Amino acid sequence: MATRTRRLQRRTEALSRESIVEAAVELLDATGAGGLTFRALTERLATGPGAIYWHVANKDELLGAATDAVVTAALAIAPAEAPGSPQDEIRTVALGLFDAIEEHPWLATQLATQLSHSPWGPVTQRIVESIGRRVRMLGVPESSWFTATSALVHYILGAAGQNAANSRVGALHADRGEFLESTATAWEELDPDDYPFIRAVADQLRGHDDREQFLAGIDFILTGVTATHPPSGQAYASSAS
């Protein structure tokens, strides 16, 4: 029994939790949440299930750890090295999450699940803290911190998730431009009495840039926040120091 325990300890020391999570992210990217099984993971890592269970109790914990790892990397900006305004840093954080959700198709669903089911978990806390610190630096009064931060977080995750879903649908078509062109043409052919707005913006759909559109939404929210609570300068300086 003692010999077996020593062998297991040697194997688990070589197989770290970080390497398991990294392999899980790779599996999720390749096969989605449905393809993440302990059997598939043991094959990828060339190990036995016991070595994995030593570090991770079940699939839910593994999904949470994979989500946390990707989000942590996405939020890893360094404002101290390249300081910018709070607005610039919020845009950087937002784009980091946007790109992560685009790169990892399974992430949007996991973020929505954790945001609604586990708001006390590390993933939700990391995102809210990252955005909230910068909202505070805008000079927003404390009574509005939660509302302003929530508006930004929900927009970022919702818009990024929808964009990722659109990208997956677009990938089924040979060319994104052709897909947008056919959609815009269909909009233009709608009844002008029933759909005057959609017909009017149909041409804007052609060739639009998803990232620019996403950032424009961030700017709309930030403009509203700063118009409602004009920055005092003093609050920004004291928060940034």
C-alpha positions as CSV (number, residue, x, y, z in Angstrom):
1,M,0.0,0.0,0.0
2,A,2.8,2.4,0.9
3,T,4.6,1.7,-2.4
4,R,1.4,2.3,-4.4
5,T,0.9,5.6,-2.6
6,R,4.4,6.7,-3.4
7,R,3.9,5.9,-7.0
8,L,0.7,7.8,-7.2
9,Q,2.3,10.8,-5.5
10,R,5.2,10.7,-8.1
11,R,2.7,10.6,-10.9
12,T,0.6,13.5,-9.6
13,E,3.7,15.6,-8.9
14,A,4.7,15.2,-12.6
15,L,1.1,15.9,-13.7
16,S,0.2,19.3,-12.3
17,R,-3.2,20.8,-12.0
18,E,-2.0,23.5,-14.5
19,S,-1.2,20.9,-17.1
20,I,-4.5,19.2,-16.7
21,V,-6.4,22.5,-17.1
22,E,-4.3,23.3,-20.2
23,A,-5.2,20.0,-21.7
24,A,-8.9,20.5,-20.8
25,V,-8.9,23.9,-22.6
26,E,-7.4,22.3,-25.7
27,L,-10.1,19.6,-25.6
28,L,-12.8,22.1,-25.1
29,D,-11.5,24.1,-28.1
30,A,-11.5,21.0,-30.3
31,T,-14.6,19.3,-29.2
32,G,-16.7,21.6,-27.0
33,A,-18.1,20.9,-23.5
34,G,-19.6,17.7,-24.7
35,G,-16.3,16.3,-25.7
36,L,-14.6,17.0,-22.4
37,T,-14.6,13.7,-20.6
38,F,-12.1,12.2,-18.1
39,R,-11.5,9.4,-20.6
40,A,-10.6,11.8,-23.4
41,L,-8.4,13.7,-20.9
42,T,-6.5,10.6,-19.8
43,E,-5.8,9.7,-23.4
44,R,-4.5,13.2,-24.2
45,L,-2.3,13.3,-21.1
46,A,-1.3,9.6,-21.4
47,T,-2.1,8.9,-17.7
48,G,-4.6,7.2,-15.6
49,P,-7.9,8.7,-14.2
50,G,-6.6,8.4,-10.7
51,A,-3.8,10.9,-11.4
52,I,-6.4,13.4,-12.7
53,Y,-8.9,12.9,-9.9
54,W,-6.0,13.7,-7.5
55,H,-6.2,17.3,-8.7
56,V,-9.7,17.7,-10.0
57,A,-12.8,16.2,-8.4
58,N,-15.3,16.2,-11.3
59,K,-16.1,17.7,-14.7
60,D,-17.9,20.8,-13.3
61,E,-14.7,21.6,-11.3
62,L,-12.6,21.1,-14.5
63,L,-14.9,23.3,-16.5
64,G,-14.7,26.0,-13.9
65,A,-10.9,25.8,-13.7
66,A,-10.6,25.9,-17.5
67,T,-12.9,29.0,-17.7
68,D,-11.0,30.7,-14.9
69,A,-7.7,30.0,-16.6
70,V,-8.8,31.6,-19.9
71,V,-10.5,34.6,-18.2
72,T,-7.4,35.2,-16.1
73,A,-5.2,35.3,-19.2
74,A,-7.7,37.6,-21.0
75,L,-7.7,40.0,-18.0
76,A,-3.9,40.1,-17.7
77,I,-3.3,43.6,-18.9
78,A,-0.6,45.7,-17.3
79,P,-1.8,49.3,-16.8
80,A,1.2,50.0,-14.5
81,E,3.6,49.3,-17.5
82,A,1.4,51.2,-20.0
83,P,-0.9,53.4,-18.0
84,G,-3.9,54.8,-19.8
85,S,-7.2,56.5,-18.9
86,P,-9.8,54.4,-17.1
87,Q,-11.8,54.4,-20.4
88,D,-8.8,53.0,-22.3
89,E,-8.2,50.3,-19.7
90,I,-11.9,49.3,-19.8
91,R,-11.7,49.0,-23.6
92,T,-8.6,46.9,-23.2
93,V,-10.3,44.6,-20.7
94,A,-13.4,44.4,-22.9
95,L,-11.3,43.5,-26.0
96,G,-9.4,40.9,-24.1
97,L,-12.7,39.1,-23.2
98,F,-14.0,39.7,-26.7
99,D,-11.0,37.9,-28.2
100,A,-11.0,35.1,-25.7
101,I,-14.7,34.4,-26.4
102,E,-14.1,34.5,-30.1
103,E,-11.1,32.1,-29.8
104,H,-12.8,29.7,-27.4
105,P,-16.3,28.9,-28.7
106,W,-17.3,27.1,-25.5
107,L,-16.4,30.1,-23.3
108,A,-19.5,32.2,-23.8
109,T,-21.9,29.5,-22.4
110,Q,-19.6,28.9,-19.4
111,L,-19.4,32.5,-18.6
112,A,-23.2,33.0,-18.8
113,T,-23.6,29.9,-16.6
114,Q,-21.2,31.0,-14.0
115,L,-22.4,34.6,-14.0
116,S,-26.0,33.5,-13.3
117,H,-25.4,30.4,-11.2
118,S,-22.1,31.1,-9.4
119,P,-21.8,34.9,-8.9
120,W,-19.7,34.2,-5.9
121,G,-17.2,32.1,-7.9
122,P,-13.7,33.3,-9.0
123,V,-14.6,33.9,-12.6
124,T,-17.4,36.4,-11.9
125,Q,-15.4,38.0,-9.2
126,R,-12.4,38.5,-11.5
127,I,-14.4,40.1,-14.3
128,V,-16.5,42.4,-12.0
129,E,-13.4,43.5,-10.0
130,S,-11.4,44.3,-13.2
131,I,-14.2,46.4,-14.6
132,G,-15.3,47.8,-11.3
133,R,-11.9,49.2,-10.3
134,R,-11.8,51.2,-13.5
135,V,-15.4,52.4,-13.1
136,R,-14.4,53.7,-9.7
137,M,-11.5,55.5,-11.3
138,L,-13.9,57.3,-13.6
139,G,-15.2,59.3,-10.6
140,V,-18.5,57.5,-10.4
141,P,-20.1,57.9,-7.0
142,E,-20.1,54.7,-4.9
143,S,-23.9,54.5,-5.0
144,S,-23.7,53.9,-8.7
145,W,-20.6,51.6,-8.9
146,F,-22.6,48.4,-9.1
147,T,-25.1,49.7,-11.7
148,A,-22.4,51.1,-14.0
149,T,-20.2,48.1,-13.7
150,S,-23.1,45.7,-14.2
151,A,-24.1,47.5,-17.4
152,L,-20.6,47.2,-18.8
153,V,-20.1,43.5,-17.8
154,H,-23.5,42.4,-19.2
155,Y,-22.8,44.3,-22.4
156,I,-19.3,42.9,-22.8
157,L,-20.3,39.3,-22.2
158,G,-23.6,39.5,-24.1
159,A,-22.2,41.2,-27.2
160,A,-19.0,39.1,-27.3
161,G,-21.1,36.0,-26.9
162,Q,-23.5,36.9,-29.7
163,N,-20.6,37.9,-32.0
164,A,-19.0,34.5,-31.3
165,A,-22.3,32.8,-32.2
166,N,-22.6,34.8,-35.4
167,S,-19.0,33.9,-36.3
168,R,-19.8,30.2,-35.9
169,V,-22.8,30.6,-38.2
170,G,-20.8,32.6,-40.7
171,A,-18.1,30.0,-40.7
172,L,-20.7,27.6,-42.3
173,H,-20.7,29.9,-45.3
174,A,-17.8,30.1,-47.7
175,D,-17.2,33.8,-47.4
176,R,-18.2,36.2,-44.6
177,G,-18.6,39.1,-47.1
178,E,-20.9,37.0,-49.2
179,F,-22.9,36.0,-46.2
180,L,-23.3,39.7,-45.1
181,E,-24.1,40.7,-48.6
182,S,-26.9,38.2,-48.9
183,T,-28.3,39.1,-45.5
184,A,-28.2,42.9,-46.3
185,T,-29.9,42.2,-49.7
186,A,-32.6,40.2,-47.9
187,W,-33.1,43.1,-45.5
188,E,-33.4,45.6,-48.4
189,E,-36.1,43.5,-50.0
190,L,-38.4,43.6,-46.9
191,D,-41.7,45.5,-47.0
192,P,-40.8,49.2,-46.4
193,D,-44.0,49.8,-44.4
194,D,-43.3,47.0,-42.0
195,Y,-39.5,47.3,-41.7
196,P,-38.4,50.8,-42.5
197,F,-35.6,50.8,-40.0
198,I,-34.0,47.5,-41.0
199,R,-34.1,48.6,-44.7
200,A,-32.4,51.8,-43.8
201,V,-29.5,50.2,-42.0
202,A,-29.1,47.2,-44.4
203,D,-26.2,48.8,-46.2
204,Q,-24.4,49.4,-42.9
205,L,-24.4,45.7,-42.3
206,R,-22.2,45.1,-45.4
207,G,-18.6,44.8,-44.5
208,H,-19.0,46.1,-41.0
209,D,-16.1,45.4,-38.5
210,D,-17.3,43.4,-35.5
211,R,-14.5,44.7,-33.2
212,E,-15.2,48.3,-34.1
213,Q,-18.9,47.8,-33.6
214,F,-18.2,46.1,-30.2
215,L,-16.0,49.0,-29.0
216,A,-18.6,51.5,-30.2
217,G,-21.1,49.9,-27.8
218,I,-18.5,50.3,-25.0
219,D,-18.1,53.9,-25.9
220,F,-21.9,54.5,-25.8
221,I,-22.0,53.1,-22.3
222,L,-19.0,55.0,-21.1
223,T,-20.3,58.2,-22.6
224,G,-23.6,57.7,-20.7
225,V,-21.7,56.9,-17.4
226,T,-19.4,60.0,-17.6
227,A,-22.3,62.3,-18.7
228,T,-24.3,61.2,-15.7
229,H,-21.3,61.4,-13.4
230,P,-18.7,63.8,-14.8
231,P,-15.2,62.8,-13.7
232,S,-13.8,65.1,-11.0
233,G,-10.1,64.6,-11.7
234,Q,-9.5,64.5,-8.0
235,A,-11.3,61.1,-7.7
236,Y,-9.3,59.7,-10.6
237,A,-6.0,60.9,-9.2
238,S,-6.6,59.6,-5.7
239,S,-7.8,56.2,-7.1
240,A,-4.9,55.8,-9.5
241,S,-2.3,56.6,-6.8
